[in-house]
Amino acid sequence: MTSESQPRTTQEFIQQLLSPQRDGTLDMLSILSFSEISHRDRVAEIGCGPGYFTPRLAKALMDGKLYALDTDEEMLDACRQQVTAAHLGNVEVEKCGEFDFPLEEGSLDGVFLAFVVHESPDQPRFLQSIRRLLKPRGWVTVLNWHRRESENGPPLERRIDPEAMQQMVREAGFRYRNWRDLNGEQYMMTLRNP
Ligand SMILES: C[S@@+](CC[C@H](N)C(=O)[O-])C[C@H]1O[C@@H](n2cnc3c(N)ncnc32)[C@H](O)[C@@H]1O
């Protein structure tokens, strides 16, 4: 969030992240179609927060499995409530470390990263840790804020533009696939493990 609209508490941030207003700017159908997700995949949503995306992803993984991971207990509690309310049996909500995830290396078909990369104090290490979780040719979908002024979103200096993101993911060993604008303020990018 920019300083003016920065939520003061985690609970305020949770309310903001679960706000139905997000449905107007994040078209889940487009996000899923542009992702390489398949209904049988084993996927980690890293930085799941309070679970705005979690039920939507879990429903796209009808015959698969979703691991919703976050470093923050309050976010995880809120995410568990979303999962329970949606009666989803294919989701595990678990705490992770900044660079350590409770999953076997090489075990995932895909990773979904929504508005989390900019929060990492060591983004190359974060991306490399994620790459180790993926099977060969596993996919990653990244959602990020454009590096431009907007009413909401993280401070400008923490934002990563698509060009810088492309370079960072290549340096982390990923194969860059594509990116597309989502709503003028946010974009998504797709990657592959080689
Ligand atoms: C801006 S919120 C986005 C939450 C959710 N993806 C969404 O868009 O609604 C970023 C979340 O990432 C979590 N986070 C930050 N660094 C993380 C890390 N290294 N591993 C896992 N989660 C992390 C934070 O606790 C927070 O819940």
The ligand as an SDF file (V2000), in Angstrom:
LIG
                    3D

 27 29  0  0  0  0  0  0  0  0999 V2000
    0.5150   -8.6690    0.1040 C   0  0  0  0  0  0  0  0  0  0  0  0
    0.1310  -10.1620    0.9000 S   0  0  0  0  0  0  0  0  0  0  0  0
   -0.6630  -11.0200   -0.4370 C   0  0  0  0  0  0  0  0  0  0  0  0
   -1.5100  -12.1730    0.0360 C   0  0  0  0  0  0  0  0  0  0  0  0
   -2.2320  -12.9340   -1.0620 C   0  0  0  0  0  0  0  0  0  0  0  0
   -1.3190  -13.5350   -1.9950 N   0  0  0  0  0  0  0  0  0  0  0  0
   -3.1960  -12.0390   -1.7970 C   0  0  0  0  0  0  0  0  0  0  0  0
   -2.8400  -11.5100   -2.8640 O   0  0  0  0  0  0  0  0  0  0  0  0
   -4.3050  -11.8380   -1.2850 O   0  0  0  0  0  0  0  0  0  0  0  0
    1.6930  -10.9890    0.9920 C   0  0  0  0  0  0  0  0  0  0  0  0
    1.6690  -12.2100    1.8890 C   0  0  0  0  0  0  0  0  0  0  0  0
    2.9070  -12.8930    1.7190 O   0  0  0  0  0  0  0  0  0  0  0  0
    3.3500  -13.3450    2.9770 C   0  0  0  0  0  0  0  0  0  0  0  0
    4.8070  -13.5460    2.8680 N   0  0  0  0  0  0  0  0  0  0  0  0
    5.7820  -12.6070    2.8280 C   0  0  0  0  0  0  0  0  0  0  0  0
    6.9740  -13.1870    2.6160 N   0  0  0  0  0  0  0  0  0  0  0  0
    6.7450  -14.5250    2.5360 C   0  0  0  0  0  0  0  0  0  0  0  0
    7.5790  -15.6680    2.3290 C   0  0  0  0  0  0  0  0  0  0  0  0
    8.8940  -15.5480    2.1650 N   0  0  0  0  0  0  0  0  0  0  0  0
    7.0100  -16.8790    2.2810 N   0  0  0  0  0  0  0  0  0  0  0  0
    5.6710  -17.0100    2.4320 C   0  0  0  0  0  0  0  0  0  0  0  0
    4.8310  -15.9760    2.6480 N   0  0  0  0  0  0  0  0  0  0  0  0
    5.3580  -14.7490    2.6920 C   0  0  0  0  0  0  0  0  0  0  0  0
    2.9030  -12.2810    3.9510 C   0  0  0  0  0  0  0  0  0  0  0  0
    2.8030  -12.7800    5.2660 O   0  0  0  0  0  0  0  0  0  0  0  0
    1.5330  -11.9190    3.3700 C   0  0  0  0  0  0  0  0  0  0  0  0
    0.5120  -12.7210    3.9070 O   0  0  0  0  0  0  0  0  0  0  0  0
  1  2  1  0
  2  3  1  0
  2 10  1  0
  3  4  1  0
  4  5  1  0
  5  6  1  0
  5  7  1  0
  7  8  2  0
  7  9  1  0
 10 11  1  0
 11 12  1  0
 11 26  1  0
 12 13  1  0
 13 14  1  0
 13 24  1  0
 14 15  1  0
 14 23  1  0
 15 16  2  0
 16 17  1  0
 17 18  1  0
 17 23  2  0
 18 19  1  0
 18 20  2  0
 20 21  1  0
 21 22  2  0
 22 23  1  0
 24 25  1  0
 24 26  1  0
 26 27  1  0
M  CHG  2   2   1   9  -1
M  END
$$$$
